[in-house]
Amino acid sequence: AGEAGEAGGAGEAEEAKKRVEEIYSAFASQNGTSVNPNQKFVFVSSQPQLQPNSTVTLEHTFSLASDPYLSDYCIDGKPVLPSAVILEWIAQFIQSAWPEWMVAEVRDLKVLQPSALEITVEKKLVFSARASSHADAESLQVAVEVLDSNLKIPLYRAYIILKSKFDEPVVMPSLSLSSGISLESAIAYRDYLFQGSCFQHLKSIDRINEQGIDALAISSEPSTWMSSQYSSEHSTLSWLFDPALIDIASQLIMVWSRTQKGTAAFPYRFGEVTRYSNSSFDSALKVAFRVSSVQENHSFVSEAVFLDENSNIRLHIQNIDSTFNSSGSHL
């Protein structure tokens, strides 16, 4: 029986290995001239490369000239790479590399080197991905690192879940807070937040209390993120996750922390970020931001649910780990 079990385990491992080899073979064949000529992306315009060690890589040099939206994310006057942007870059990179799959989730997105995220003049990053050996016909996990090309250190790390089809959208009943104060979004951006126009997509903040925040957010247009010479090319393109919406979670963390705890807070890990469709986001989405636990005024865990007008979940950001900090690691 033991030998039979071992044989069965070996057979399953061999099948998984074969499946991954088929995935890389398909990738290589698609990369003769272009990854997927029928699909274009907002950020990713160059071709991912299959390396001899079976990793897939993409290089990009970030600067205010090529990535003008960075001027709208400055801390202490210095442009910083936010995780909302990196998450969208990672998603587009993986989607372009494995076009036969659909990027459904980003898991365990961590900032590893907060001090290295500033953009002085320019910063060359390498996106590196490796598919898991535990592939099946319905899903594939890909490990991703974002490395500083000069320092040779990882700045971000995450796992991407690719699926053959999206999960059915979940309908969530009303999650409205029963009480709380309201806050005009203009006052929030003036008094509590540092984000510039590209990231200013909170339309209203209806209730704030110890449990969380009820808000309304609007999706962003890709063309407004690019320089004028490229904006027309992006007028028909769509986001995978929309960095403006993803950053709303970070903004609500700051607003909640400042109003409820009297101090700043920054997220350092997104546990799971899930989308349920390839279609464009509605112009307005209800946001239910909830704090699930606070650890001795040092850290807390939260989530953000984005709902359309029919109460379908469009984005779900879970297990967001944050620290109370006047100036520290940030996403």
VEXTIPA-95527 format. One record per residue (C-alpha): residue number from 1; z, y, x; residue in one letter. Coordinates in nm, 2 decimals. Layout:
BEGIN
<node nr="NUM" pz="Z" py="Y" px="X" rest="A"/>
...
***
This chain:
BEGIN
<node nr="1" pz="0.00" py="0.00" px="0.00" rest="A"/>
<node nr="2" pz="0.09" py="0.23" px="0.29" rest="G"/>
<node nr="3" pz="-0.24" py="0.17" px="0.45" rest="E"/>
<node nr="4" pz="-0.43" py="0.23" px="0.13" rest="A"/>
<node nr="5" pz="-0.24" py="0.56" px="0.08" rest="G"/>
<node nr="6" pz="-0.33" py="0.67" px="0.43" rest="E"/>
<node nr="7" pz="-0.69" py="0.57" px="0.37" rest="A"/>
<node nr="8" pz="-0.70" py="0.77" px="0.05" rest="G"/>
<node nr="9" pz="-0.54" py="1.07" px="0.22" rest="G"/>
<node nr="10" pz="-0.79" py="1.05" px="0.50" rest="A"/>
<node nr="11" pz="-1.07" py="1.03" px="0.25" rest="G"/>
<node nr="12" pz="-0.96" py="1.34" px="0.07" rest="E"/>
<node nr="13" pz="-0.92" py="1.53" px="0.40" rest="A"/>
<node nr="14" pz="-1.27" py="1.43" px="0.50" rest="E"/>
<node nr="15" pz="-1.41" py="1.54" px="0.16" rest="E"/>
<node nr="16" pz="-1.24" py="1.88" px="0.20" rest="A"/>
<node nr="17" pz="-1.37" py="1.92" px="0.55" rest="K"/>
<node nr="18" pz="-1.72" py="1.83" px="0.43" rest="K"/>
<node nr="19" pz="-1.69" py="2.08" px="0.15" rest="R"/>
<node nr="20" pz="-1.60" py="2.36" px="0.39" rest="V"/>
<node nr="21" pz="-1.88" py="2.27" px="0.62" rest="E"/>
<node nr="22" pz="-2.12" py="2.29" px="0.33" rest="E"/>
<node nr="23" pz="-1.98" py="2.64" px="0.25" rest="I"/>
<node nr="24" pz="-2.04" py="2.76" px="0.61" rest="Y"/>
<node nr="25" pz="-2.38" py="2.60" px="0.61" rest="S"/>
<node nr="26" pz="-2.47" py="2.79" px="0.29" rest="A"/>
<node nr="27" pz="-2.34" py="3.11" px="0.44" rest="F"/>
<node nr="28" pz="-2.54" py="3.06" px="0.76" rest="A"/>
<node nr="29" pz="-2.86" py="2.99" px="0.57" rest="S"/>
<node nr="30" pz="-2.81" py="3.31" px="0.36" rest="Q"/>
<node nr="31" pz="-2.76" py="3.51" px="0.67" rest="N"/>
<node nr="32" pz="-3.11" py="3.48" px="0.81" rest="G"/>
<node nr="33" pz="-3.19" py="3.84" px="0.72" rest="T"/>
<node nr="34" pz="-2.93" py="3.95" px="0.47" rest="S"/>
<node nr="35" pz="-2.63" py="3.81" px="0.30" rest="V"/>
<node nr="36" pz="-2.73" py="3.87" px="-0.06" rest="N"/>
<node nr="37" pz="-3.03" py="4.11" px="-0.10" rest="P"/>
<node nr="38" pz="-2.97" py="4.13" px="-0.48" rest="N"/>
<node nr="39" pz="-2.61" py="4.26" px="-0.45" rest="Q"/>
<node nr="40" pz="-2.51" py="4.59" px="-0.30" rest="K"/>
<node nr="41" pz="-2.16" py="4.72" px="-0.24" rest="F"/>
<node nr="42" pz="-2.00" py="5.06" px="-0.23" rest="V"/>
<node nr="43" pz="-1.83" py="5.03" px="0.11" rest="F"/>
<node nr="44" pz="-1.99" py="4.73" px="0.28" rest="V"/>
<node nr="45" pz="-2.35" py="4.80" px="0.38" rest="S"/>
<node nr="46" pz="-2.38" py="4.59" px="0.70" rest="S"/>
<node nr="47" pz="-2.42" py="4.22" px="0.73" rest="Q"/>
<node nr="48" pz="-2.12" py="3.99" px="0.79" rest="P"/>
<node nr="49" pz="-2.17" py="3.76" px="1.09" rest="Q"/>
<node nr="50" pz="-2.08" py="3.39" px="1.13" rest="L"/>
<node nr="51" pz="-1.91" py="3.34" px="1.46" rest="Q"/>
<node nr="52" pz="-1.92" py="3.02" px="1.68" rest="P"/>
<node nr="53" pz="-1.56" py="2.95" px="1.59" rest="N"/>
<node nr="54" pz="-1.65" py="2.94" px="1.22" rest="S"/>
<node nr="55" pz="-1.49" py="3.28" px="1.14" rest="T"/>
<node nr="56" pz="-1.69" py="3.54" px="0.95" rest="V"/>
<node nr="57" pz="-1.66" py="3.90" px="1.08" rest="T"/>
<node nr="58" pz="-1.76" py="4.25" px="0.99" rest="L"/>
<node nr="59" pz="-1.71" py="4.56" px="1.19" rest="E"/>
<node nr="60" pz="-1.68" py="4.92" px="1.07" rest="H"/>
<node nr="61" pz="-1.58" py="5.24" px="1.24" rest="T"/>
<node nr="62" pz="-1.37" py="5.46" px="1.01" rest="F"/>
<node nr="63" pz="-1.40" py="5.84" px="1.04" rest="S"/>
<node nr="64" pz="-1.39" py="6.14" px="0.82" rest="L"/>
<node nr="65" pz="-1.76" py="6.17" px="0.85" rest="A"/>
<node nr="66" pz="-1.85" py="5.82" px="0.74" rest="S"/>
<node nr="67" pz="-1.55" py="5.78" px="0.51" rest="D"/>
<node nr="68" pz="-1.47" py="6.13" px="0.37" rest="P"/>
<node nr="69" pz="-1.22" py="5.99" px="0.11" rest="Y"/>
<node nr="70" pz="-0.98" py="5.95" px="0.40" rest="L"/>
<node nr="71" pz="-0.92" py="6.33" px="0.39" rest="S"/>
<node nr="72" pz="-0.76" py="6.28" px="0.05" rest="D"/>
<node nr="73" pz="-0.49" py="6.04" px="0.19" rest="Y"/>
<node nr="74" pz="-0.30" py="6.24" px="0.46" rest="C"/>
<node nr="75" pz="0.06" py="6.19" px="0.55" rest="I"/>
<node nr="76" pz="0.21" py="6.46" px="0.77" rest="D"/>
<node nr="77" pz="-0.13" py="6.62" px="0.78" rest="G"/>
<node nr="78" pz="-0.29" py="6.30" px="0.93" rest="K"/>
<node nr="79" pz="-0.55" py="6.08" px="0.76" rest="P"/>
<node nr="80" pz="-0.42" py="5.73" px="0.70" rest="V"/>
<node nr="81" pz="-0.59" py="5.41" px="0.59" rest="L"/>
<node nr="82" pz="-0.43" py="5.31" px="0.26" rest="P"/>
<node nr="83" pz="-0.40" py="4.95" px="0.15" rest="S"/>
<node nr="84" pz="-0.58" py="5.03" px="-0.18" rest="A"/>
<node nr="85" pz="-0.89" py="5.12" px="0.03" rest="V"/>
<node nr="86" pz="-0.84" py="4.82" px="0.27" rest="I"/>
<node nr="87" pz="-0.81" py="4.59" px="-0.03" rest="L"/>
<node nr="88" pz="-1.14" py="4.70" px="-0.17" rest="E"/>
<node nr="89" pz="-1.30" py="4.67" px="0.17" rest="W"/>
<node nr="90" pz="-1.17" py="4.32" px="0.21" rest="I"/>
<node nr="91" pz="-1.29" py="4.22" px="-0.14" rest="A"/>
<node nr="92" pz="-1.64" py="4.35" px="-0.08" rest="Q"/>
<node nr="93" pz="-1.65" py="4.19" px="0.27" rest="F"/>
<node nr="94" pz="-1.56" py="3.85" px="0.13" rest="I"/>
<node nr="95" pz="-1.79" py="3.89" px="-0.18" rest="Q"/>
<node nr="96" pz="-2.08" py="3.97" px="0.04" rest="S"/>
<node nr="97" pz="-2.01" py="3.68" px="0.27" rest="A"/>
<node nr="98" pz="-1.97" py="3.42" px="-0.01" rest="W"/>
<node nr="99" pz="-2.20" py="3.55" px="-0.28" rest="P"/>
<node nr="100" pz="-2.20" py="3.22" px="-0.47" rest="E"/>
<node nr="101" pz="-1.83" py="3.27" px="-0.55" rest="W"/>
<node nr="102" pz="-1.64" py="3.55" px="-0.73" rest="M"/>
<node nr="103" pz="-1.35" py="3.73" px="-0.57" rest="V"/>
<node nr="104" pz="-1.07" py="3.69" px="-0.83" rest="A"/>
<node nr="105" pz="-0.75" py="3.75" px="-0.65" rest="E"/>
<node nr="106" pz="-0.61" py="3.91" px="-0.34" rest="V"/>
<node nr="107" pz="-0.28" py="3.76" px="-0.23" rest="R"/>
<node nr="108" pz="0.00" py="3.85" px="0.01" rest="D"/>
<node nr="109" pz="-0.16" py="4.17" px="0.13" rest="L"/>
<node nr="110" pz="0.07" py="4.30" px="0.41" rest="K"/>
<node nr="111" pz="0.07" py="4.61" px="0.63" rest="V"/>
<node nr="112" pz="0.16" py="4.48" px="0.98" rest="L"/>
<node nr="113" pz="0.13" py="4.79" px="1.20" rest="Q"/>
<node nr="114" pz="0.20" py="5.11" px="0.99" rest="P"/>
<node nr="115" pz="0.20" py="5.33" px="1.30" rest="S"/>
<node nr="116" pz="-0.16" py="5.22" px="1.39" rest="A"/>
<node nr="117" pz="-0.31" py="5.32" px="1.06" rest="L"/>
<node nr="118" pz="-0.37" py="5.69" px="1.14" rest="E"/>
<node nr="119" pz="-0.73" py="5.80" px="1.19" rest="I"/>
<node nr="120" pz="-0.74" py="6.06" px="1.47" rest="T"/>
<node nr="121" pz="-1.11" py="6.09" px="1.53" rest="V"/>
<node nr="122" pz="-1.23" py="5.74" px="1.45" rest="E"/>
<node nr="123" pz="-1.10" py="5.39" px="1.43" rest="K"/>
<node nr="124" pz="-1.31" py="5.07" px="1.48" rest="K"/>
<node nr="125" pz="-1.18" py="4.78" px="1.27" rest="L"/>
<node nr="126" pz="-1.29" py="4.42" px="1.26" rest="V"/>
<node nr="127" pz="-1.26" py="4.22" px="0.94" rest="F"/>
<node nr="128" pz="-1.22" py="3.85" px="1.02" rest="S"/>
<node nr="129" pz="-1.22" py="3.57" px="0.76" rest="A"/>
<node nr="130" pz="-1.18" py="3.20" px="0.77" rest="R"/>
<node nr="131" pz="-1.21" py="2.96" px="0.47" rest="A"/>
<node nr="132" pz="-0.94" py="2.71" px="0.40" rest="S"/>
<node nr="133" pz="-1.00" py="2.34" px="0.44" rest="S"/>
<node nr="134" pz="-0.85" py="2.29" px="0.09" rest="H"/>
<node nr="135" pz="-1.17" py="2.38" px="-0.10" rest="A"/>
<node nr="136" pz="-1.28" py="2.23" px="-0.43" rest="D"/>
<node nr="137" pz="-1.56" py="2.29" px="-0.68" rest="A"/>
<node nr="138" pz="-1.37" py="2.56" px="-0.87" rest="E"/>
<node nr="139" pz="-1.18" py="2.77" px="-0.61" rest="S"/>
<node nr="140" pz="-1.17" py="2.85" px="-0.24" rest="L"/>
<node nr="141" pz="-0.90" py="3.03" px="-0.04" rest="Q"/>
<node nr="142" pz="-1.01" py="3.26" px="0.25" rest="V"/>
<node nr="143" pz="-0.76" py="3.40" px="0.51" rest="A"/>
<node nr="144" pz="-0.84" py="3.76" px="0.62" rest="V"/>
<node nr="145" pz="-0.72" py="3.98" px="0.90" rest="E"/>
<node nr="146" pz="-0.81" py="4.34" px="0.97" rest="V"/>
<node nr="147" pz="-0.78" py="4.40" px="1.34" rest="L"/>
<node nr="148" pz="-0.79" py="4.72" px="1.55" rest="D"/>
<node nr="149" pz="-1.09" py="4.66" px="1.78" rest="S"/>
<node nr="150" pz="-0.94" py="4.86" px="2.07" rest="N"/>
<node nr="151" pz="-0.58" py="4.75" px="2.05" rest="L"/>
<node nr="152" pz="-0.67" py="4.39" px="1.96" rest="K"/>
<node nr="153" pz="-0.38" py="4.37" px="1.70" rest="I"/>
<node nr="154" pz="-0.39" py="4.29" px="1.33" rest="P"/>
<node nr="155" pz="-0.32" py="4.58" px="1.10" rest="L"/>
<node nr="156" pz="-0.34" py="4.40" px="0.77" rest="Y"/>
<node nr="157" pz="-0.34" py="4.04" px="0.66" rest="R"/>
<node nr="158" pz="-0.42" py="3.88" px="0.32" rest="A"/>
<node nr="159" pz="-0.56" py="3.58" px="0.14" rest="Y"/>
<node nr="160" pz="-0.85" py="3.59" px="-0.10" rest="I"/>
<node nr="161" pz="-0.90" py="3.35" px="-0.39" rest="I"/>
<node nr="162" pz="-1.26" py="3.29" px="-0.47" rest="L"/>
<node nr="163" pz="-1.34" py="3.12" px="-0.80" rest="K"/>
<node nr="164" pz="-1.65" py="2.97" px="-0.96" rest="S"/>
<node nr="165" pz="-1.56" py="3.16" px="-1.28" rest="K"/>
<node nr="166" pz="-1.30" py="3.42" px="-1.39" rest="F"/>
<node nr="167" pz="-0.99" py="3.31" px="-1.58" rest="D"/>
<node nr="168" pz="-0.99" py="3.40" px="-1.95" rest="E"/>
<node nr="169" pz="-0.86" py="3.76" px="-2.00" rest="P"/>
<node nr="170" pz="-0.50" py="3.77" px="-2.11" rest="V"/>
<node nr="171" pz="-0.40" py="3.97" px="-2.41" rest="V"/>
<node nr="172" pz="-0.06" py="4.13" px="-2.37" rest="M"/>
<node nr="173" pz="0.14" py="4.27" px="-2.66" rest="P"/>
<node nr="174" pz="0.28" py="4.62" px="-2.64" rest="S"/>
<node nr="175" pz="0.50" py="4.67" px="-2.34" rest="L"/>
<node nr="176" pz="0.60" py="5.03" px="-2.41" rest="S"/>
<node nr="177" pz="0.93" py="5.15" px="-2.28" rest="L"/>
<node nr="178" pz="1.18" py="5.23" px="-2.56" rest="S"/>
<node nr="179" pz="1.30" py="5.55" px="-2.40" rest="S"/>
<node nr="180" pz="1.24" py="5.78" px="-2.10" rest="G"/>
<node nr="181" pz="1.13" py="6.12" px="-1.99" rest="I"/>
<node nr="182" pz="0.77" py="6.23" px="-1.97" rest="S"/>
<node nr="183" pz="0.61" py="6.40" px="-1.67" rest="L"/>
<node nr="184" pz="0.28" py="6.59" px="-1.65" rest="E"/>
<node nr="185" pz="0.05" py="6.43" px="-1.40" rest="S"/>
<node nr="186" pz="-0.03" py="6.77" px="-1.24" rest="A"/>
<node nr="187" pz="0.34" py="6.82" px="-1.17" rest="I"/>
<node nr="188" pz="0.36" py="6.46" px="-1.03" rest="A"/>
<node nr="189" pz="0.08" py="6.54" px="-0.79" rest="Y"/>
<node nr="190" pz="0.23" py="6.88" px="-0.70" rest="R"/>
<node nr="191" pz="0.59" py="6.78" px="-0.65" rest="D"/>
<node nr="192" pz="0.60" py="6.41" px="-0.57" rest="Y"/>
<node nr="193" pz="0.27" py="6.28" px="-0.44" rest="L"/>
<node nr="194" pz="0.05" py="6.36" px="-0.14" rest="F"/>
<node nr="195" pz="-0.29" py="6.20" px="-0.26" rest="Q"/>
<node nr="196" pz="-0.60" py="6.43" px="-0.29" rest="G"/>
<node nr="197" pz="-0.87" py="6.44" px="-0.55" rest="S"/>
<node nr="198" pz="-1.02" py="6.09" px="-0.48" rest="C"/>
<node nr="199" pz="-0.69" py="5.93" px="-0.56" rest="F"/>
<node nr="200" pz="-0.57" py="6.16" px="-0.84" rest="Q"/>
<node nr="201" pz="-0.64" py="5.93" px="-1.14" rest="H"/>
<node nr="202" pz="-0.31" py="5.94" px="-1.33" rest="L"/>
<node nr="203" pz="-0.40" py="6.11" px="-1.66" rest="K"/>
<node nr="204" pz="-0.05" py="6.11" px="-1.81" rest="S"/>
<node nr="205" pz="0.30" py="5.98" px="-1.75" rest="I"/>
<node nr="206" pz="0.45" py="5.91" px="-2.09" rest="D"/>
<node nr="207" pz="0.79" py="5.76" px="-2.01" rest="R"/>
<node nr="208" pz="1.00" py="5.71" px="-1.70" rest="I"/>
<node nr="209" pz="1.34" py="5.53" px="-1.70" rest="N"/>
<node nr="210" pz="1.53" py="5.28" px="-1.49" rest="E"/>
<node nr="211" pz="1.30" py="4.99" px="-1.60" rest="Q"/>
<node nr="212" pz="0.98" py="5.16" px="-1.49" rest="G"/>
<node nr="213" pz="0.70" py="5.38" px="-1.61" rest="I"/>
<node nr="214" pz="0.44" py="5.40" px="-1.89" rest="D"/>
<node nr="215" pz="0.13" py="5.58" px="-1.79" rest="A"/>
<node nr="216" pz="-0.24" py="5.63" px="-1.85" rest="L"/>
<node nr="217" pz="-0.49" py="5.60" px="-1.57" rest="A"/>
<node nr="218" pz="-0.87" py="5.67" px="-1.54" rest="I"/>
<node nr="219" pz="-1.11" py="5.47" px="-1.33" rest="S"/>
<node nr="220" pz="-1.30" py="5.63" px="-1.05" rest="S"/>
<node nr="221" pz="-1.67" py="5.67" px="-0.98" rest="E"/>
<node nr="222" pz="-1.79" py="5.53" px="-0.65" rest="P"/>
<node nr="223" pz="-2.03" py="5.82" px="-0.59" rest="S"/>
<node nr="224" pz="-1.74" py="6.07" px="-0.58" rest="T"/>
<node nr="225" pz="-1.59" py="5.88" px="-0.28" rest="W"/>
<node nr="226" pz="-1.90" py="5.91" px="-0.06" rest="M"/>
<node nr="227" pz="-2.06" py="6.19" px="0.13" rest="S"/>
<node nr="228" pz="-2.33" py="6.39" px="-0.06" rest="S"/>
<node nr="229" pz="-2.61" py="6.22" px="0.13" rest="Q"/>
<node nr="230" pz="-2.50" py="5.88" px="0.01" rest="Y"/>
<node nr="231" pz="-2.35" py="5.96" px="-0.33" rest="S"/>
<node nr="232" pz="-2.68" py="5.91" px="-0.52" rest="S"/>
<node nr="233" pz="-2.73" py="5.57" px="-0.37" rest="E"/>
<node nr="234" pz="-2.39" py="5.47" px="-0.51" rest="H"/>
<node nr="235" pz="-2.44" py="5.60" px="-0.86" rest="S"/>
<node nr="236" pz="-2.53" py="5.26" px="-1.00" rest="T"/>
<node nr="237" pz="-2.27" py="5.05" px="-0.80" rest="L"/>
<node nr="238" pz="-1.94" py="4.93" px="-0.93" rest="S"/>
<node nr="239" pz="-1.60" py="4.86" px="-0.77" rest="W"/>
<node nr="240" pz="-1.46" py="4.51" px="-0.74" rest="L"/>
<node nr="241" pz="-1.10" py="4.64" px="-0.78" rest="F"/>
<node nr="242" pz="-1.13" py="5.02" px="-0.77" rest="D"/>
<node nr="243" pz="-0.91" py="5.17" px="-0.49" rest="P"/>
<node nr="244" pz="-0.81" py="5.46" px="-0.71" rest="A"/>
<node nr="245" pz="-0.66" py="5.23" px="-0.97" rest="L"/>
<node nr="246" pz="-0.49" py="5.01" px="-0.70" rest="I"/>
<node nr="247" pz="-0.33" py="5.32" px="-0.55" rest="D"/>
<node nr="248" pz="-0.19" py="5.41" px="-0.89" rest="I"/>
<node nr="249" pz="0.07" py="5.14" px="-0.83" rest="A"/>
<node nr="250" pz="0.18" py="5.31" px="-0.50" rest="S"/>
<node nr="251" pz="0.19" py="5.64" px="-0.68" rest="Q"/>
<node nr="252" pz="0.41" py="5.51" px="-0.96" rest="L"/>
<node nr="253" pz="0.64" py="5.35" px="-0.71" rest="I"/>
<node nr="254" pz="0.68" py="5.70" px="-0.55" rest="M"/>
<node nr="255" pz="0.73" py="5.88" px="-0.88" rest="V"/>
<node nr="256" pz="0.98" py="5.62" px="-1.00" rest="W"/>
<node nr="257" pz="1.18" py="5.63" px="-0.68" rest="S"/>
<node nr="258" pz="1.19" py="6.01" px="-0.66" rest="R"/>
<node nr="259" pz="1.29" py="6.06" px="-1.02" rest="T"/>
<node nr="260" pz="1.53" py="5.76" px="-1.05" rest="Q"/>
<node nr="261" pz="1.67" py="5.73" px="-0.70" rest="K"/>
<node nr="262" pz="1.62" py="6.07" px="-0.55" rest="G"/>
<node nr="263" pz="1.43" py="5.94" px="-0.25" rest="T"/>
<node nr="264" pz="1.08" py="5.83" px="-0.14" rest="A"/>
<node nr="265" pz="0.96" py="5.47" px="-0.15" rest="A"/>
<node nr="266" pz="0.66" py="5.30" px="0.01" rest="F"/>
<node nr="267" pz="0.52" py="4.95" px="-0.07" rest="P"/>
<node nr="268" pz="0.46" py="4.72" px="0.22" rest="Y"/>
<node nr="269" pz="0.33" py="4.41" px="0.05" rest="R"/>
<node nr="270" pz="0.12" py="4.33" px="-0.26" rest="F"/>
<node nr="271" pz="0.20" py="3.98" px="-0.37" rest="G"/>
<node nr="272" pz="-0.09" py="3.91" px="-0.61" rest="E"/>
<node nr="273" pz="-0.37" py="4.14" px="-0.72" rest="V"/>
<node nr="274" pz="-0.58" py="3.98" px="-0.99" rest="T"/>
<node nr="275" pz="-0.89" py="4.09" px="-1.18" rest="R"/>
<node nr="276" pz="-1.04" py="3.91" px="-1.48" rest="Y"/>
<node nr="277" pz="-1.40" py="4.03" px="-1.50" rest="S"/>
<node nr="278" pz="-1.70" py="4.16" px="-1.30" rest="N"/>
<node nr="279" pz="-1.76" py="4.43" px="-1.56" rest="S"/>
<node nr="280" pz="-1.69" py="4.80" px="-1.49" rest="S"/>
<node nr="281" pz="-1.34" py="4.93" px="-1.58" rest="F"/>
<node nr="282" pz="-1.29" py="5.12" px="-1.89" rest="D"/>
<node nr="283" pz="-1.26" py="5.50" px="-1.83" rest="S"/>
<node nr="284" pz="-0.89" py="5.49" px="-1.94" rest="A"/>
<node nr="285" pz="-0.64" py="5.21" px="-1.89" rest="L"/>
<node nr="286" pz="-0.28" py="5.19" px="-2.00" rest="K"/>
<node nr="287" pz="-0.05" py="5.12" px="-1.71" rest="V"/>
<node nr="288" pz="0.28" py="4.93" px="-1.75" rest="A"/>
<node nr="289" pz="0.48" py="4.97" px="-1.43" rest="F"/>
<node nr="290" pz="0.80" py="4.77" px="-1.42" rest="R"/>
<node nr="291" pz="1.08" py="4.73" px="-1.16" rest="V"/>
<node nr="292" pz="1.22" py="4.38" px="-1.17" rest="S"/>
<node nr="293" pz="1.49" py="4.40" px="-0.91" rest="S"/>
<node nr="294" pz="1.66" py="4.65" px="-0.68" rest="V"/>
<node nr="295" pz="1.85" py="4.54" px="-0.36" rest="Q"/>
<node nr="296" pz="2.14" py="4.77" px="-0.28" rest="E"/>
<node nr="297" pz="1.92" py="5.08" px="-0.29" rest="N"/>
<node nr="298" pz="1.73" py="4.95" px="0.01" rest="H"/>
<node nr="299" pz="1.43" py="4.77" px="-0.14" rest="S"/>
<node nr="300" pz="1.29" py="4.67" px="-0.48" rest="F"/>
<node nr="301" pz="1.02" py="4.45" px="-0.64" rest="V"/>
<node nr="302" pz="0.78" py="4.57" px="-0.90" rest="S"/>
<node nr="303" pz="0.46" py="4.50" px="-1.08" rest="E"/>
<node nr="304" pz="0.18" py="4.70" px="-1.25" rest="A"/>
<node nr="305" pz="-0.03" py="4.58" px="-1.54" rest="V"/>
<node nr="306" pz="-0.35" py="4.77" px="-1.64" rest="F"/>
<node nr="307" pz="-0.46" py="4.72" px="-2.00" rest="L"/>
<node nr="308" pz="-0.78" py="4.82" px="-2.18" rest="D"/>
<node nr="309" pz="-0.79" py="4.96" px="-2.54" rest="E"/>
<node nr="310" pz="-0.78" py="4.60" px="-2.68" rest="N"/>
<node nr="311" pz="-0.46" py="4.52" px="-2.47" rest="S"/>
<node nr="312" pz="-0.66" py="4.29" px="-2.24" rest="N"/>
<node nr="313" pz="-0.53" py="4.28" px="-1.89" rest="I"/>
<node nr="314" pz="-0.79" py="4.41" px="-1.65" rest="R"/>
<node nr="315" pz="-0.58" py="4.43" px="-1.34" rest="L"/>
<node nr="316" pz="-0.25" py="4.28" px="-1.26" rest="H"/>
<node nr="317" pz="-0.06" py="4.37" px="-0.95" rest="I"/>
<node nr="318" pz="0.25" py="4.14" px="-0.90" rest="Q"/>
<node nr="319" pz="0.54" py="4.11" px="-0.66" rest="N"/>
<node nr="320" pz="0.50" py="4.45" px="-0.50" rest="I"/>
<node nr="321" pz="0.77" py="4.48" px="-0.23" rest="D"/>
<node nr="322" pz="0.88" py="4.83" px="-0.15" rest="S"/>
<node nr="323" pz="1.14" py="5.00" px="0.06" rest="T"/>
<node nr="324" pz="1.33" py="5.33" px="0.00" rest="F"/>
<node nr="325" pz="1.23" py="5.54" px="0.29" rest="N"/>
<node nr="326" pz="1.18" py="5.91" px="0.35" rest="S"/>
<node nr="327" pz="0.91" py="5.83" px="0.61" rest="S"/>
<node nr="328" pz="0.82" py="5.47" px="0.69" rest="G"/>
<node nr="329" pz="0.57" py="5.20" px="0.65" rest="S"/>
<node nr="330" pz="0.33" py="5.27" px="0.37" rest="H"/>
<node nr="331" pz="0.04" py="5.12" px="0.19" rest="L"/>
***
